[in-house]
Amino acid sequence: MTGAPLAVVWEATRAALHCNVDLATAHLVYNPTWKSQNHLWSARRNHPAFCAGSSPLPERCDSRAWQAALGSQNFESGHNAVMLSAEIHMVKKRPHRNATPIRLELRPLHLEQSCRLYRRFGSDRFIELLFPSASSPSSSNATLRREGGSEVVTPWLTERRHALVGREWAAFWTGNAIKKTSSHDAVTWGPEPESIFRDRVWLFAEKGTALRASRLLLPRSIPSPVRASCSRESMLDWLLNFERNTSKTLLKLFSRVKLGEFGHWSSECRPAYTDHNPYQGLSKTTPV
């Protein structure tokens, strides 16, 4: 997929994951006509690797989000931003003992209200990742608890970088669990629908496709989006200005985030990782 825009890579990867197609062996070669969703999905539908699968192609993304992603370097459309989001599911029955107990699902590109971080770095550098909460009583999370729960997920998220769609991602922010109710008919007999709780973590793209190699950020006075390699620590430092706020309490910094730095993001959030010594209360392995 060399040379393909991120939107094309994201949607092609989403289709491959949905159809259980291994991109390492599918030999997909980017075609500029794939900037049209019709051509992209037609190419997937006619590709031998996708034809051999039993799963149909997933739904297409919102056409407005698609056009905004391809027409703007910063993944923006007016006051809205094109969002990347994904979800981790626990596999109840693995084909063999050594198979991974998790399955990744990429969600379609969609539009949401923009915020300061998105305008500065581009919303394509952020992924909202949802996964089953280890503390949820839901039977669907039994696999997560059996596999070690937060003892496995927390180090995996906070101590490693994650390769996806040609970029390297690092977790930097977590949110409280959100509740999702299993879908049933409006009127039904029997037990009530099961509630499923999912935790959230946000990832930041430090380097990779369409991000030039650089160790420097643009000055704060320049509003242009940063399209260069940048660590999560540097990104958070730009947002919270650690050097000038060493005397501020954690509550003060969190209030600053809550009051609008992250736009539509929930106020019930907390950092997933930080290296800055003045804030000893922030752990490198904050529970996710």
N, C-alpha and C positions, 0 to 999 in steps of 0.2 A: 504493500500500500504506500510505497515511497512517493512523496509529492502530493498525497491526498490531503485536502483540508480536514481539520479535526472533526467537523460535523459529519463528514463522509465516513471517516474512520470509526467514529462513535457508533453511528447507525449500522455500519457493516458488522462491527464487532457485536453489537446488540443482537443482530439477526443470527450471527454465528453461535452465540451462547444459547440463544433460544432454541435453535435447531440442533444443538449438540455437534456443531461442526468445529473441528480442530483447525484453527487458522494457520498453525505451523505447517500443516500438510495440505491445506486447501489451495495454495499457490494463487492467491488473489493478486492481480495486477491492476493498479488504478487506471481508470479511463476517465478523462475529463468530462465525458457525458454524464458521469454519475453525480454531477452537481444538480441534475434533475432527479427528483425522487422517483419519478416514473422509470427512468433508465436504471437507477440504482437497484430498485426492487425487481425489475425485470431481469437484470444481470444475476441477482441472487437466485431468483426463481429458476433460471435456466442453467445455473452452475451445477456440475455433476455432484459435488459434495453436498449441496443443498437438496438436490433431487433424490439423493440416496437416503436422506433422513425421513423419519416418520412424522416429524412435527411441522406444521404449516408455518409460514413466515409470520412474525409478530405484526402488530398494528403499526402503521406509519406514524411518524411524529407530526406535530402540529405544523402545518405549512408555513404559518407566520414565524414560528421559531426557526424553521429550516432556512427561510429566506434571510432572517436576521443573522443567523450564524454564518452564512456564506457571504452576506453583503456587508458585514461589519467586522473589522479586525478585532474589535473589543467585545464581540458577541452581544451587542446592544441593539435595542429598538426603542428609541424615545426614552421614556423613564423606566422601561423594562429591560431585563437581561435574560439571555438564554441560559437555562440551568442544566447542569449535569447532575444526575442522581442515580443511585444504584441501591440494590438491596441484597443482603446475604440471607440465603435460606439454608436450614439444616436438612441434610439428606437422611431420611429415616432408614432407608435400606440401601446400603452400599453394595456395589457389585462384588467387591472383594475386601478383605480386611484392611489392606493398605491404602484403599481409595480415600480421597479427601471427604470429610464429613460435611463440607459446605458447598453450596452452589451459588455462583454470582449471577445476578440478573441486572442488566443495565436498563434503565427506564428511558422512554422516548424523550428527546429534547423538548423542553417546554419553556414558556415565558413566565417570569415572576418579577416583582418589583425590584429594581436595582438598589444598590447601597454603596457606601463609600469604598469599601474594599473592592467591589466589582468594578467600579469606575476607575480605580487606581491600577489594578492588576489585570482586569478582565475576568468576567465570570467563568470563562472556560478554564481558569486555573483553580477552580473550586469544585469539589464533588461532595454532595451530601450522601452519606452512606448509612443505610438502616440495616439493623440486624436484630435477631431475637434477643430479648433481654433474659439474661441468665437467672434473674430474680423473679421472673414471671411464673405464676403457677400453671400457665397453659401447658397442656399435654404436648403441644407441638414443639415446646422448648425442652422436652425431656432429653433429646439428643445432645443439646448444648450442655446441659447440666452433667450428663454422663461423660462427656468429653473433657470436662474440667472447667467449663463455664468461664467466668471472668479471669481465672488464673491463666487460661490459654489466650483469650481474646485480647486482654489488656496489653501484654507484652508484644503480641503480634501487631497491634495497631500503633503503639507508641514507640517501639524500639526499632522498627524496620521501615524501610522505604518500600513502596509498592509500585510495580511497573504495570501500566495500563495505557492503552491507546498511544503508545509511543512516548509517554512521559513518566517521570518518577515522582510519586506522590508521598507526602508525609502528613500524618494526622496532627491537628493542632487545636481542635475545639470539640467538645462533646456536649450533648444535650440530654435532658431527661427523657425517659421512655415515653412514647406516645402509644395510645390505645387504638387498636383496630379490632372491630367485631367481625367475626366470621359471617359471611353473607348467607341469609336464609330468606324465605318468603316473608312478606310483611305479617301475615297471619299464619301461625303454625302451632301444632301441638307438640308436646314433648319438652325436653330440656331447653333452656335458653341458649342462644348462640354463644359460642366460646369467645372470650376476650383474649386477644393476642397483644402482648406488649413488645414494643421494639425500641431499642436504644438508637441514638443517632451520633454520628461523628462526622466532622468535616475534614476533608483532605485538601492540601494545597500542592499544586504542581511546582516543584522546585526547578526542574530542568526537563528538557526534552524537545519534541517537535515544535517548531515555530517559536522557540525561546532561545535567543542568541546567548552564547557564552559570555558571562560578565560577572564581576564580583561587586559591582557598584550599582546603587540605586540612583534614579534621577532625583534631583533636589526636590524637597517638599513643595517648593513654590511652583513647580512645573506640573500642570494638570494632566499631561499626556499619560496614557496607560504604560505600565512597565512591561515590555515584551522581552525581558532578559531573564537569565537564570537568577534565582533568588531563593535563599533558604527560608524556611518557615520562621526562624528566629528573626531574620531581617525584616520579613513581612510584618510580624507582630511588633517589632521595634518601631517600624514606620507608623503603625497604628497607635501604639500606646506610648511611644517615646520614653523608653525606660530610663535613659540617662537623666532626663529632666524630671522624672517622677519617682526617683528612688525613695522619697519620703512619703509617698502616697501609700495608703493601706490597700490591701487586696480588694476590700469592699468598694473603695473609691474607684479603682480601676474597673471592676466589674460593673459598677454603676455607669461608668462612661460607655462601656459596651452596650449596656441595656438601654441607654438613652438615645441610641440611634446609630452607633458606629456600624452595626451589622444589619441595619434596615429592618427587614421583616423577620429576622431570626428571633427565636424565643429568648426571653430574658432568663429562662432557667437553663443557662449554659455555663460551661466552665472550661478553662484551658485543658488540653489533653497532654501538653508537654511544654516545658520551658527550660532554658539553660541559664537564666539570669539570676545570679546569686542574691541580689537584694531581696528577692521574693522567695525566702526559704519555705514558705507555706505551700508553694506549688511543687508537687511531686512529679518526677519524670514518668511515673507510672500511675497517674491519677486514674482511679477506677472508671471504666467506660460504662 
